[in-house]
Each structure stands twice: as C-alpha cells, then as structure tokens.
C-alpha cells in the first residue's frame, strides 16, 4: 500500500452495516455521503463486533481486502460483505458492474500483533491504521500500547497528528 493520508470516519461502520445488512437507515443520506467519501478516502473501515474493534483495509491498487484483529479472530463473512458493498457502490456510482475477479480476501488472524487483555482493541485498530497508512511493518506489540495510548491522547488534545513515525 502506498504512503498516503487516510481519514477514518466512525460513521463508516454504521453506513456499511446499514447497507450490508439492509437494516436501519444511516443518519445521513446514503448516496450523497458515499459519493463524497469514495472520491477522497483511502478505504479503511472500522468494524464494531460486539464491543470488539477490528480493522478492514481495502486496497484498490492491489485489489485486496484485509481483515486485522488483535484477538486473532478470522471473519470471512465480513470480508465477503465488504466485497458486496464495493460491488454495490461501484454500480451505484458508475452504473457499471464491478467484477470481483482478481480480488483477494485475507484474514490476518494471528499474523498481526495480538493483544493480551480485553480492552486495548481500539488502540490496536488505531495503530494498525497508522502503520498501514505509512506503509510500515507491524513491529509493535501489547507492551507498546500504553505509549501509543498516550500518543493518541496527545494527538486528540492538540488536534494534530505526529508527522514522524512513532517508534515501537
């Protein structure tokens, strides 16, 4: 994945779930919202699964959808739903069928850093997203989470992201 800024919108999860599961309508108009975000967001969708956060990264250049979970869970249903969502959005915006051939769906499972408690999943998701956006190798572990938590807090308070890569 090339280095580029990403924007993660917390409402992406709700938008995705509403369309993928055909349940409640999102708070904003779906078509208007997705026309806006698909033109500038490098897709990373946060998935909330029963109080546990995981991360899905869609890479259009590599034609890949990858699921990252710091508890080591695998979620093929989620990967397939994201692919269906992309197919729907492509047809909705371009009026041309999206062909999923050539796309790879990958569960990272235990092949990404793992948490050893039940409360750091949100921090892991933030760090996964930052490392992916910077095209960096996942060289961090559970022991680094207190420092990352402080860094995230500082960035929120100061309303500014660090430019340099944090050291694990």
TINU-375142 format. One record per residue (C-alpha): residue number from 1; residue in three letters; x, y, z. Coordinates in Angstrom, 1 decimal. Layout:
BEGIN
<rec><num>NUM</num><residu>ALA</residu><X>X</X><Y>Y</Y><Z>Z</Z></rec>
...
This chain:
BEGIN
<rec><num>1</num><residu>UNK</residu><X>0.0</X><Y>0.0</Y><Z>0.0</Z></rec>
<rec><num>2</num><residu>UNK</residu><X>1.4</X><Y>3.4</Y><Z>-0.9</Z></rec>
<rec><num>3</num><residu>UNK</residu><X>2.0</X><Y>6.0</Y><Z>1.7</Z></rec>
<rec><num>4</num><residu>UNK</residu><X>-0.9</X><Y>8.4</Y><Z>1.8</Z></rec>
<rec><num>5</num><residu>UNK</residu><X>-3.1</X><Y>10.1</Y><Z>4.3</Z></rec>
<rec><num>6</num><residu>UNK</residu><X>-6.2</X><Y>8.3</Y><Z>5.3</Z></rec>
<rec><num>7</num><residu>UNK</residu><X>-9.3</X><Y>9.5</Y><Z>7.0</Z></rec>
<rec><num>8</num><residu>UNK</residu><X>-11.2</X><Y>7.2</Y><Z>9.2</Z></rec>
<rec><num>9</num><residu>UNK</residu><X>-14.8</X><Y>8.1</Y><Z>9.8</Z></rec>
<rec><num>10</num><residu>UNK</residu><X>-16.5</X><Y>6.5</Y><Z>12.7</Z></rec>
<rec><num>11</num><residu>UNK</residu><X>-19.8</X><Y>6.6</Y><Z>10.8</Z></rec>
<rec><num>12</num><residu>UNK</residu><X>-18.4</X><Y>4.4</Y><Z>8.1</Z></rec>
<rec><num>13</num><residu>UNK</residu><X>-19.1</X><Y>1.4</Y><Z>10.2</Z></rec>
<rec><num>14</num><residu>UNK</residu><X>-22.8</X><Y>2.4</Y><Z>10.6</Z></rec>
<rec><num>15</num><residu>UNK</residu><X>-23.0</X><Y>3.3</Y><Z>6.9</Z></rec>
<rec><num>16</num><residu>UNK</residu><X>-21.5</X><Y>-0.1</Y><Z>5.9</Z></rec>
<rec><num>17</num><residu>UNK</residu><X>-23.7</X><Y>-2.1</Y><Z>8.3</Z></rec>
<rec><num>18</num><residu>UNK</residu><X>-26.9</X><Y>-0.4</Y><Z>7.2</Z></rec>
<rec><num>19</num><residu>UNK</residu><X>-26.3</X><Y>-1.3</Y><Z>3.6</Z></rec>
<rec><num>20</num><residu>UNK</residu><X>-24.7</X><Y>-4.7</Y><Z>4.1</Z></rec>
<rec><num>21</num><residu>UNK</residu><X>-27.3</X><Y>-6.0</Y><Z>6.4</Z></rec>
<rec><num>22</num><residu>UNK</residu><X>-30.2</X><Y>-3.9</Y><Z>5.0</Z></rec>
<rec><num>23</num><residu>UNK</residu><X>-31.2</X><Y>-2.8</Y><Z>8.5</Z></rec>
<rec><num>24</num><residu>UNK</residu><X>-31.7</X><Y>0.7</Y><Z>9.8</Z></rec>
<rec><num>25</num><residu>UNK</residu><X>-31.1</X><Y>3.7</Y><Z>7.6</Z></rec>
<rec><num>26</num><residu>UNK</residu><X>-28.0</X><Y>5.8</Y><Z>8.5</Z></rec>
<rec><num>27</num><residu>UNK</residu><X>-28.4</X><Y>9.3</Y><Z>9.9</Z></rec>
<rec><num>28</num><residu>UNK</residu><X>-27.1</X><Y>11.0</Y><Z>6.7</Z></rec>
<rec><num>29</num><residu>UNK</residu><X>-28.4</X><Y>10.4</Y><Z>3.2</Z></rec>
<rec><num>30</num><residu>UNK</residu><X>-26.5</X><Y>7.3</Y><Z>2.0</Z></rec>
<rec><num>31</num><residu>UNK</residu><X>-26.0</X><Y>8.2</Y><Z>-1.7</Z></rec>
<rec><num>32</num><residu>UNK</residu><X>-24.8</X><Y>11.8</Y><Z>-1.0</Z></rec>
<rec><num>33</num><residu>UNK</residu><X>-22.4</X><Y>10.6</Y><Z>1.7</Z></rec>
<rec><num>34</num><residu>UNK</residu><X>-20.8</X><Y>7.8</Y><Z>-0.2</Z></rec>
<rec><num>35</num><residu>UNK</residu><X>-20.4</X><Y>10.0</Y><Z>-3.3</Z></rec>
<rec><num>36</num><residu>UNK</residu><X>-18.3</X><Y>12.3</Y><Z>-1.1</Z></rec>
<rec><num>37</num><residu>UNK</residu><X>-16.2</X><Y>9.8</Y><Z>0.8</Z></rec>
<rec><num>38</num><residu>UNK</residu><X>-15.4</X><Y>7.5</Y><Z>-2.1</Z></rec>
<rec><num>39</num><residu>UNK</residu><X>-13.7</X><Y>10.3</Y><Z>-4.0</Z></rec>
<rec><num>40</num><residu>UNK</residu><X>-11.1</X><Y>11.0</Y><Z>-1.3</Z></rec>
<rec><num>41</num><residu>UNK</residu><X>-11.0</X><Y>8.4</Y><Z>1.4</Z></rec>
<rec><num>42</num><residu>UNK</residu><X>-8.4</X><Y>5.7</Y><Z>1.2</Z></rec>
<rec><num>43</num><residu>UNK</residu><X>-10.8</X><Y>3.0</Y><Z>2.4</Z></rec>
<rec><num>44</num><residu>UNK</residu><X>-10.2</X><Y>1.7</Y><Z>5.9</Z></rec>
<rec><num>45</num><residu>UNK</residu><X>-13.4</X><Y>0.6</Y><Z>7.6</Z></rec>
<rec><num>46</num><residu>UNK</residu><X>-13.8</X><Y>0.1</Y><Z>11.3</Z></rec>
<rec><num>47</num><residu>UNK</residu><X>-15.9</X><Y>-2.8</Y><Z>12.3</Z></rec>
<rec><num>48</num><residu>UNK</residu><X>-17.6</X><Y>-3.0</Y><Z>15.7</Z></rec>
<rec><num>49</num><residu>UNK</residu><X>-18.3</X><Y>-6.6</Y><Z>16.6</Z></rec>
<rec><num>50</num><residu>UNK</residu><X>-20.0</X><Y>-6.9</Y><Z>20.0</Z></rec>
<rec><num>51</num><residu>UNK</residu><X>-17.7</X><Y>-4.4</Y><Z>21.8</Z></rec>
<rec><num>52</num><residu>UNK</residu><X>-14.6</X><Y>-5.5</Y><Z>20.0</Z></rec>
<rec><num>53</num><residu>UNK</residu><X>-12.9</X><Y>-3.4</Y><Z>17.3</Z></rec>
<rec><num>54</num><residu>UNK</residu><X>-11.1</X><Y>-4.8</Y><Z>14.3</Z></rec>
<rec><num>55</num><residu>UNK</residu><X>-10.0</X><Y>-3.2</Y><Z>11.1</Z></rec>
<rec><num>56</num><residu>UNK</residu><X>-10.7</X><Y>-3.8</Y><Z>7.5</Z></rec>
<rec><num>57</num><residu>UNK</residu><X>-8.4</X><Y>-2.3</Y><Z>4.8</Z></rec>
<rec><num>58</num><residu>UNK</residu><X>-9.4</X><Y>-2.1</Y><Z>1.2</Z></rec>
<rec><num>59</num><residu>UNK</residu><X>-6.5</X><Y>-1.5</Y><Z>-1.2</Z></rec>
<rec><num>60</num><residu>UNK</residu><X>-7.8</X><Y>-0.7</Y><Z>-4.7</Z></rec>
<rec><num>61</num><residu>UNK</residu><X>-4.3</X><Y>-0.7</Y><Z>-6.2</Z></rec>
<rec><num>62</num><residu>UNK</residu><X>-3.6</X><Y>-4.3</Y><Z>-5.0</Z></rec>
<rec><num>63</num><residu>UNK</residu><X>-7.3</X><Y>-5.4</Y><Z>-5.3</Z></rec>
<rec><num>64</num><residu>UNK</residu><X>-7.2</X><Y>-6.7</Y><Z>-1.8</Z></rec>
<rec><num>65</num><residu>UNK</residu><X>-9.5</X><Y>-6.6</Y><Z>1.3</Z></rec>
<rec><num>66</num><residu>UNK</residu><X>-7.7</X><Y>-7.5</Y><Z>4.5</Z></rec>
<rec><num>67</num><residu>UNK</residu><X>-9.1</X><Y>-8.1</Y><Z>8.0</Z></rec>
<rec><num>68</num><residu>UNK</residu><X>-7.0</X><Y>-7.3</Y><Z>11.0</Z></rec>
<rec><num>69</num><residu>UNK</residu><X>-8.0</X><Y>-8.4</Y><Z>14.5</Z></rec>
<rec><num>70</num><residu>UNK</residu><X>-5.8</X><Y>-8.1</Y><Z>17.6</Z></rec>
<rec><num>71</num><residu>UNK</residu><X>-7.6</X><Y>-11.0</Y><Z>19.2</Z></rec>
<rec><num>72</num><residu>UNK</residu><X>-6.7</X><Y>-13.3</Y><Z>16.3</Z></rec>
<rec><num>73</num><residu>UNK</residu><X>-10.2</X><Y>-13.8</Y><Z>15.1</Z></rec>
<rec><num>74</num><residu>UNK</residu><X>-11.0</X><Y>-14.5</Y><Z>11.5</Z></rec>
<rec><num>75</num><residu>UNK</residu><X>-14.0</X><Y>-13.1</Y><Z>9.8</Z></rec>
<rec><num>76</num><residu>UNK</residu><X>-14.8</X><Y>-14.3</Y><Z>6.2</Z></rec>
<rec><num>77</num><residu>UNK</residu><X>-18.4</X><Y>-13.1</Y><Z>6.5</Z></rec>
<rec><num>78</num><residu>UNK</residu><X>-17.1</X><Y>-9.5</Y><Z>7.0</Z></rec>
<rec><num>79</num><residu>UNK</residu><X>-14.7</X><Y>-9.8</Y><Z>4.1</Z></rec>
<rec><num>80</num><residu>UNK</residu><X>-17.4</X><Y>-11.0</Y><Z>1.8</Z></rec>
<rec><num>81</num><residu>UNK</residu><X>-19.8</X><Y>-8.3</Y><Z>3.0</Z></rec>
<rec><num>82</num><residu>UNK</residu><X>-17.2</X><Y>-5.6</Y><Z>2.2</Z></rec>
<rec><num>83</num><residu>UNK</residu><X>-16.7</X><Y>-7.0</Y><Z>-1.3</Z></rec>
<rec><num>84</num><residu>UNK</residu><X>-20.5</X><Y>-6.9</Y><Z>-1.8</Z></rec>
<rec><num>85</num><residu>UNK</residu><X>-20.6</X><Y>-3.4</Y><Z>-0.5</Z></rec>
<rec><num>86</num><residu>UNK</residu><X>-17.9</X><Y>-2.4</Y><Z>-3.1</Z></rec>
<rec><num>87</num><residu>UNK</residu><X>-19.8</X><Y>-4.1</Y><Z>-5.8</Z></rec>
<rec><num>88</num><residu>UNK</residu><X>-23.0</X><Y>-2.1</Y><Z>-4.8</Z></rec>
<rec><num>89</num><residu>UNK</residu><X>-21.1</X><Y>1.2</Y><Z>-4.6</Z></rec>
<rec><num>90</num><residu>UNK</residu><X>-19.4</X><Y>0.7</Y><Z>-7.9</Z></rec>
<rec><num>91</num><residu>UNK</residu><X>-22.6</X><Y>0.0</Y><Z>-9.7</Z></rec>
<rec><num>92</num><residu>UNK</residu><X>-24.4</X><Y>2.8</Y><Z>-7.8</Z></rec>
<rec><num>93</num><residu>UNK</residu><X>-21.8</X><Y>5.4</Y><Z>-8.7</Z></rec>
<rec><num>94</num><residu>UNK</residu><X>-20.6</X><Y>4.3</Y><Z>-12.2</Z></rec>
<rec><num>95</num><residu>UNK</residu><X>-23.6</X><Y>2.3</Y><Z>-13.4</Z></rec>
<rec><num>96</num><residu>UNK</residu><X>-21.2</X><Y>-0.4</Y><Z>-14.5</Z></rec>
<rec><num>97</num><residu>UNK</residu><X>-20.9</X><Y>-3.9</Y><Z>-12.9</Z></rec>
<rec><num>98</num><residu>UNK</residu><X>-17.9</X><Y>-4.4</Y><Z>-10.5</Z></rec>
<rec><num>99</num><residu>UNK</residu><X>-16.1</X><Y>-7.6</Y><Z>-11.3</Z></rec>
<rec><num>100</num><residu>UNK</residu><X>-14.6</X><Y>-9.2</Y><Z>-8.2</Z></rec>
<rec><num>101</num><residu>UNK</residu><X>-12.3</X><Y>-11.5</Y><Z>-10.1</Z></rec>
<rec><num>102</num><residu>UNK</residu><X>-8.7</X><Y>-10.8</Y><Z>-9.2</Z></rec>
<rec><num>103</num><residu>UNK</residu><X>-9.5</X><Y>-9.5</Y><Z>-5.7</Z></rec>
<rec><num>104</num><residu>UNK</residu><X>-8.0</X><Y>-11.3</Y><Z>-2.7</Z></rec>
<rec><num>105</num><residu>UNK</residu><X>-9.7</X><Y>-11.5</Y><Z>0.7</Z></rec>
<rec><num>106</num><residu>UNK</residu><X>-7.3</X><Y>-12.1</Y><Z>3.6</Z></rec>
<rec><num>107</num><residu>UNK</residu><X>-7.8</X><Y>-12.7</Y><Z>7.3</Z></rec>
<rec><num>108</num><residu>UNK</residu><X>-4.7</X><Y>-11.8</Y><Z>9.1</Z></rec>
<rec><num>109</num><residu>UNK</residu><X>-5.8</X><Y>-13.7</Y><Z>12.2</Z></rec>
<rec><num>110</num><residu>UNK</residu><X>-2.8</X><Y>-14.4</Y><Z>14.3</Z></rec>
<rec><num>111</num><residu>UNK</residu><X>-0.4</X><Y>-13.0</Y><Z>11.7</Z></rec>
<rec><num>112</num><residu>UNK</residu><X>-0.7</X><Y>-9.4</Y><Z>13.1</Z></rec>
<rec><num>113</num><residu>UNK</residu><X>0.2</X><Y>-8.1</Y><Z>16.6</Z></rec>
<rec><num>114</num><residu>UNK</residu><X>-2.1</X><Y>-9.5</Y><Z>19.3</Z></rec>
<rec><num>115</num><residu>UNK</residu><X>-3.5</X><Y>-8.0</Y><Z>22.5</Z></rec>
<rec><num>116</num><residu>UNK</residu><X>-3.2</X><Y>-9.9</Y><Z>25.8</Z></rec>
<rec><num>117</num><residu>UNK</residu><X>-6.1</X><Y>-8.1</Y><Z>27.5</Z></rec>
<rec><num>118</num><residu>UNK</residu><X>-9.7</X><Y>-7.4</Y><Z>26.6</Z></rec>
<rec><num>119</num><residu>UNK</residu><X>-9.6</X><Y>-3.6</Y><Z>26.4</Z></rec>
<rec><num>120</num><residu>UNK</residu><X>-6.8</X><Y>-2.5</Y><Z>24.0</Z></rec>
<rec><num>121</num><residu>UNK</residu><X>-8.5</X><Y>-3.4</Y><Z>20.7</Z></rec>
<rec><num>122</num><residu>UNK</residu><X>-9.4</X><Y>0.2</Y><Z>19.9</Z></rec>
<rec><num>123</num><residu>UNK</residu><X>-5.7</X><Y>1.3</Y><Z>20.4</Z></rec>
<rec><num>124</num><residu>UNK</residu><X>-4.6</X><Y>-1.7</Y><Z>18.2</Z></rec>
<rec><num>125</num><residu>UNK</residu><X>-7.0</X><Y>-0.6</Y><Z>15.5</Z></rec>
<rec><num>126</num><residu>UNK</residu><X>-5.6</X><Y>3.0</Y><Z>15.5</Z></rec>
<rec><num>127</num><residu>UNK</residu><X>-2.1</X><Y>1.7</Y><Z>15.4</Z></rec>
<rec><num>128</num><residu>UNK</residu><X>-2.9</X><Y>-0.8</Y><Z>12.6</Z></rec>
<rec><num>129</num><residu>UNK</residu><X>-4.4</X><Y>2.1</Y><Z>10.6</Z></rec>
<rec><num>130</num><residu>UNK</residu><X>-1.4</X><Y>4.4</Y><Z>11.1</Z></rec>
<rec><num>131</num><residu>UNK</residu><X>1.1</X><Y>1.7</Y><Z>10.2</Z></rec>
<rec><num>132</num><residu>UNK</residu><X>-0.9</X><Y>0.7</Y><Z>7.1</Z></rec>
<rec><num>133</num><residu>UNK</residu><X>-1.2</X><Y>4.4</Y><Z>6.0</Z></rec>
<rec><num>134</num><residu>UNK</residu><X>2.6</X><Y>4.8</Y><Z>6.4</Z></rec>
<rec><num>135</num><residu>UNK</residu><X>3.3</X><Y>1.5</Y><Z>4.7</Z></rec>
<rec><num>136</num><residu>UNK</residu><X>5.3</X><Y>0.4</Y><Z>7.8</Z></rec>
<rec><num>137</num><residu>UNK</residu><X>5.9</X><Y>-3.2</Y><Z>9.1</Z></rec>
<rec><num>138</num><residu>UNK</residu><X>3.9</X><Y>-4.1</Y><Z>12.2</Z></rec>
<rec><num>139</num><residu>UNK</residu><X>6.8</X><Y>-4.0</Y><Z>14.6</Z></rec>
<rec><num>140</num><residu>UNK</residu><X>4.8</X><Y>-3.3</Y><Z>17.8</Z></rec>
<rec><num>141</num><residu>UNK</residu><X>3.2</X><Y>-5.5</Y><Z>20.5</Z></rec>
<rec><num>142</num><residu>UNK</residu><X>1.0</X><Y>-5.3</Y><Z>23.6</Z></rec>
<rec><num>143</num><residu>UNK</residu><X>3.8</X><Y>-3.8</Y><Z>25.6</Z></rec>
<rec><num>144</num><residu>UNK</residu><X>3.8</X><Y>-0.7</Y><Z>23.3</Z></rec>
<rec><num>145</num><residu>UNK</residu><X>0.1</X><Y>0.0</Y><Z>23.9</Z></rec>
<rec><num>146</num><residu>UNK</residu><X>0.5</X><Y>2.4</Y><Z>27.0</Z></rec>
<rec><num>147</num><residu>UNK</residu><X>2.8</X><Y>4.6</Y><Z>24.9</Z></rec>
<rec><num>148</num><residu>UNK</residu><X>0.5</X><Y>4.5</Y><Z>21.9</Z></rec>
<rec><num>149</num><residu>UNK</residu><X>-2.5</X><Y>5.3</Y><Z>24.1</Z></rec>
<rec><num>150</num><residu>UNK</residu><X>-0.6</X><Y>8.4</Y><Z>25.4</Z></rec>
<rec><num>151</num><residu>UNK</residu><X>0.3</X><Y>9.4</Y><Z>21.9</Z></rec>
<rec><num>152</num><residu>UNK</residu><X>-3.3</X><Y>9.1</Y><Z>20.7</Z></rec>
<rec><num>153</num><residu>UNK</residu><X>-4.5</X><Y>11.2</Y><Z>23.7</Z></rec>
<rec><num>154</num><residu>UNK</residu><X>-1.9</X><Y>13.9</Y><Z>22.9</Z></rec>
<rec><num>155</num><residu>UNK</residu><X>-2.9</X><Y>14.0</Y><Z>19.2</Z></rec>
<rec><num>156</num><residu>UNK</residu><X>-6.5</X><Y>14.4</Y><Z>20.1</Z></rec>
<rec><num>157</num><residu>UNK</residu><X>-5.9</X><Y>17.1</Y><Z>22.7</Z></rec>
<rec><num>158</num><residu>UNK</residu><X>-3.5</X><Y>19.0</Y><Z>20.4</Z></rec>
<rec><num>159</num><residu>UNK</residu><X>-5.7</X><Y>18.4</Y><Z>17.3</Z></rec>
<rec><num>160</num><residu>UNK</residu><X>-2.6</X><Y>17.4</Y><Z>15.4</Z></rec>
<rec><num>161</num><residu>UNK</residu><X>-1.2</X><Y>14.1</Y><Z>14.2</Z></rec>
<rec><num>162</num><residu>UNK</residu><X>2.5</X><Y>13.4</Y><Z>14.5</Z></rec>
<rec><num>163</num><residu>UNK</residu><X>4.4</X><Y>13.6</Y><Z>11.3</Z></rec>
<rec><num>164</num><residu>UNK</residu><X>7.2</X><Y>11.3</Y><Z>12.2</Z></rec>
<rec><num>165</num><residu>UNK</residu><X>6.7</X><Y>7.6</Y><Z>12.6</Z></rec>
<rec><num>166</num><residu>UNK</residu><X>6.3</X><Y>6.6</Y><Z>16.3</Z></rec>
<rec><num>167</num><residu>UNK</residu><X>8.9</X><Y>4.1</Y><Z>17.5</Z></rec>
<rec><num>168</num><residu>UNK</residu><X>7.6</X><Y>0.8</Y><Z>18.8</Z></rec>
